[in-house]
């Protein structure tokens, strides 16, 4: 989305040491290609990793259907294509190559490799972060500094609290 592309451009302009970009929420493979293209337009060839298309608790279609966010002509094109499609997608971006590794595994590997030197800036839904916490709880909880935009902070805190409670519960339950 355009706000994410502005955030990417700002991060690059600030000369942040960006080691990768992840995408989340609906059509992540296409979003990854668009992010790759945008980074190149901003002058950086960065690795981009597609993340989770679906939120954990609610299907995307429950609140974000194509007929709600496309005009009638674009919606018809979407239906006829039979493919995942983003209305903001640029034709030049379709051919971009993105990383094969999932966003979740990228985050876990970076947590192992960089430890406390790794910072994650979350500007969208936190599904990738939650999945990374599930798959790499030790690496993410002990090593990673995560910054969330204001709208996500409450959700992030609840997610981290739930992960910590789950860890405590797993320590006290007898092995089966």
Secondary structure, 3 states (H helix, E strand, C coil): CHHHHHHHHHHHHCCCCCCCEEECCCCHHHHHHHHHHHHHHCCCCCCEEECCCCCCCCCHHHCCCHHHHCCHHHHHHHHHHCCCCCCCCCHHHHHCCCCCCCHHHHHHHHHHHHHHHCEEEECCCCHHHHHHHHHCHHHHHHHCEEEECHHHHHHHHHHHHHHHHHHHHHHHCCCC
